[in-house]
């Protein structure tokens, strides 16, 4: 590392990776990134020609990182950057990492397009049969020609034709000035026949003409279902006539540079004047780019998008709407608005799509339980089952729903970014080259793993050739979960999460690491690759994250007086890729028969699609939200008790209590809870 006097070196923090280090004044950001193993692209050798190393520096107070970034934390704009700006242009706020140098403590965001290993935002659409009844639809009508004996405007006669068509229950129909300006040419070109895009919410007697075309129009009519998460943003472009998903896409939430978790963003808004507006601008720009991107992927014009349904947590809800989230950072966690909202897309700067497009946001359940949780309820319908079902939408902020026909409860739990690969020594977001699956032989302690982008395991023939293009770059959330669980089952971890000594394990995979030990998964240093280890700090980070998740679930179970659940549904981009066996070994979720632990994929995104394609579903979820019991983890005394108990592996209510003082758990299949006595006897023998 470039260093002179460490006491005078500046702290450089990179997001979204969370990697940090101290560097001497004058160190280029690109150099700092390379020395820390940050995924920042560059192909021109730092000459400022390729522009691959673009960065977005932050400014202001970053309480999560414990630093304040001054305006002069980086060197001034130089001649190389000025030349590039004139020739090709840089996005506002961007710098070239090879030209900007460290002058003080700084937070640097590496945008997706500057990353060598692009983020894999795994929020694909889940197949689902949806009854089609969208709020926006096409209606073709014949309009009465003007008559001097019965004077009336063209729009009045269009409105009369729509009301008489029997295709709408509206009593009042309106249109923007933009539509009125197109009306007369369209009517005359279509010989008094036009097709209109009409928007009418369920149960409303008011409708609005969003656009119109001469004659009969049967072109694309599309809508967006958007899951606006704190870490990732996913969008599904749907055909509003048949519900087909035409394209899906995702991006990293650019607000990560202001704080990886929600409370960090609230803190940023509180401590920096204009901070909320800054975060609002960033996320709106991401939505615009995502909308245009999925339209291009589907081969349709962005103007064909007439509606968007957005689900998100309360903090993202406020930041998207331009509402300061400060009230959500303190009791009683008051929302500016908790009910469903409908408004013009241009009110949140969602431009580039149809100018008349409408936005619908599902209702929030409570101050810390948002519209994304409501969407999960709409998708998974736990209130319609006889069995007690636990639905966990796993992410940086987990939404947890428990219920059956008798009662539905919901809470959120601040799991933090460890599940996303952040705050892990060799952690990274899910991208090609990241370790995502891990197995450890319980006898030899030798690991095998699989990386994103390859179906082969590391000990399979051809693995090196298959990963030659991407290499092995780090470990993502699902990988670290499996690694820690496998270490537990192989006897490398005890029940408290302590990594054993070399003498205890007799494995050359164990490496001294200060006062503790680390376990080596992969040593790529001979090929100029990374050394990937699981450190004691990594284990502790996973313990804290999984404890918050488990404590939230247990808190809901306390509310209904249940000691167990019949079924567990893992949802979300990360939840969909968690191995149920490894989740159970770690104690992330309550004890349950493994064949009753299922994945629902992106349940929040599915709920958004249902609301997009069926307006009656909006009425349904608006009514359902009012019946859900909200549990606030931030003020519940038993949450802390469960959190502390859950720090053990699996947790304090270990299904193998007599093994709590023995390092390894049984290395068994964990197929069902019924075979536990047999496993216990095998271990005792």
HELIX and SHEET records of a PDB file:
HELIX    1   1 UNK A    6  UNK A    8  5                                   3    
HELIX    2   2 UNK A   29  UNK A   36  1                                   8    
HELIX    3   3 UNK A   79  UNK A   87  1                                   9    
HELIX    4   4 UNK A  112  UNK A  114  5                                   3    
HELIX    5   5 UNK A  154  UNK A  164  1                                  11    
HELIX    6   6 UNK A  177  UNK A  189  1                                  13    
HELIX    7   7 UNK A  254  UNK A  258  5                                   5    
HELIX    8   8 UNK A  262  UNK A  271  1                                  10    
HELIX    9   9 UNK A  275  UNK A  298  1                                  24    
HELIX   10  10 UNK A  302  UNK A  304  5                                   3    
HELIX   11  11 UNK A  314  UNK A  321  1                                   8    
HELIX   12  12 UNK A  325  UNK A  329  5                                   5    
HELIX   13  13 UNK A  345  UNK A  348  5                                   4    
HELIX   14  14 UNK A  371  UNK A  380  1                                  10    
HELIX   15  15 UNK A  382  UNK A  384  5                                   3    
HELIX   16  16 UNK A  417  UNK A  420  5                                   4    
HELIX   17  17 UNK A  463  UNK A  466  1                                   4    
HELIX   18  18 UNK A  477  UNK A  489  1                                  13    
HELIX   19  19 UNK A  502  UNK A  505  1                                   4    
HELIX   20  20 UNK A  525  UNK A  527  5                                   3    
HELIX   21  21 UNK A  536  UNK A  560  1                                  25    
HELIX   22  22 UNK A  572  UNK A  575  1                                   4    
HELIX   23  23 UNK A  580  UNK A  586  1                                   7    
HELIX   24  24 UNK A  594  UNK A  596  5                                   3    
HELIX   25  25 UNK A  603  UNK A  613  1                                  11    
HELIX   26  26 UNK A  615  UNK A  625  1                                  11    
HELIX   27  27 UNK A  637  UNK A  645  1                                   9    
HELIX   28  28 UNK A  657  UNK A  659  5                                   3    
HELIX   29  29 UNK A  673  UNK A  675  5                                   3    
HELIX   30  30 UNK A  676  UNK A  684  1                                   9    
SHEET    1   A 5 UNK A  20  UNK A  23  0                                        
SHEET    2   A 5 UNK A  10  UNK A  15 -1                                        
SHEET    3   A 5 UNK A 106  UNK A 109  1                                        
SHEET    4   A 5 UNK A  54  UNK A  57 -1                                        
SHEET    5   A 5 UNK A  94  UNK A  96 -1                                        
SHEET    1   B 2 UNK A  60  UNK A  62  0                                        
SHEET    2   B 2 UNK A  67  UNK A  69 -1                                        
SHEET    1   C 4 UNK A 136  UNK A 142  0                                        
SHEET    2   C 4 UNK A 193  UNK A 199 -1                                        
SHEET    3   C 4 UNK A 206  UNK A 214 -1                                        
SHEET    4   C 4 UNK A 172  UNK A 175  1                                        
SHEET    1   D 6 UNK A 245  UNK A 252  0                                        
SHEET    2   D 6 UNK A 232  UNK A 239 -1                                        
SHEET    3   D 6 UNK A 222  UNK A 228 -1                                        
SHEET    4   D 6 UNK A 305  UNK A 312  1                                        
SHEET    5   D 6 UNK A 358  UNK A 361  1                                        
SHEET    6   D 6 UNK A 341  UNK A 344 -1                                        
SHEET    1   E 6 UNK A 597  UNK A 601  0                                        
SHEET    2   E 6 UNK A 567  UNK A 571  1                                        
SHEET    3   E 6 UNK A 389  UNK A 393  1                                        
SHEET    4   E 6 UNK A 398  UNK A 403 -1                                        
SHEET    5   E 6 UNK A 408  UNK A 413 -1                                        
SHEET    6   E 6 UNK A 629  UNK A 630  1                                        
SHEET    1   F 3 UNK A 447  UNK A 451  0                                        
SHEET    2   F 3 UNK A 434  UNK A 440 -1                                        
SHEET    3   F 3 UNK A 474  UNK A 475  1                                        
SHEET    1   G 3 UNK A 510  UNK A 513  0                                        
SHEET    2   G 3 UNK A 516  UNK A 523 -1                                        
SHEET    3   G 3 UNK A 531  UNK A 534 -1                                        
END                                                                             
